[in-house]
Structures are given as structure tokens and as C-alpha cells.
Amino acid sequence: MKKIKILIIVLSILLTGHVYSQIQSVSGEWQFRVDSVKELAKIKLPGSCEEQGFGAKSTEKDPNRLTREFRYVGKAWYQETIEVPKEWQGKRLELFLERILTF
């Protein structure tokens, strides 16, 4: 039984390149602005700018389709100061952003 557990751990290390990863949430209130507006606003992450009222009000009224109340397509800037733990110094860090539309 012990040999199987050790083998699984070794395979895990070989497949992932590391034993474990640490995750730090960056959710919360961020500084935000869309391309057409110069002043900064506040936005909560996770969440989309459209969910929080940024963009053009949708005029689509099809009862058979889900539609967004606001629609924004364009550049957006997000800014936040993130504290990186000292024990992460010298290690590879990765910021994962979900559901991003790139042009």
C-alpha cells in the first residue's frame, strides 16, 4: 500500500512539476476604467464590468433569449495593489484572469 501512495506522489510531481501550489485570492474592490472614460471608478472582482453597469444599455428585448442589461466591448484597465508573501520571493507567480475577450 505504501508503494502505491509513493508512486502516486511521484507521478503527481512529474506531471505538474511541483508538489503543490499556493493560491492567493485577488477578489475585492479594484480601480477600473473603460477606454472612453478618463476618471477611475471602483469595480468588484470577481464579476464583469457589464454586471456592474458599465457599457451601453442593451436595447435588445427578445423574451426567448438571455440578454445582458449592459454591453461593453473595448479596452478596460484594472488596477490593484497586491501583497505578495515573503516566502514566495524567487518563485514563479502567475495571475489567472478568467473569461477575457481579447482582440
Helices and strands as residue ranges (DSSP letters): H 2-16, E 28-34, E 41-45, E 56-57, E 70-71, E 76-79, G 86-88
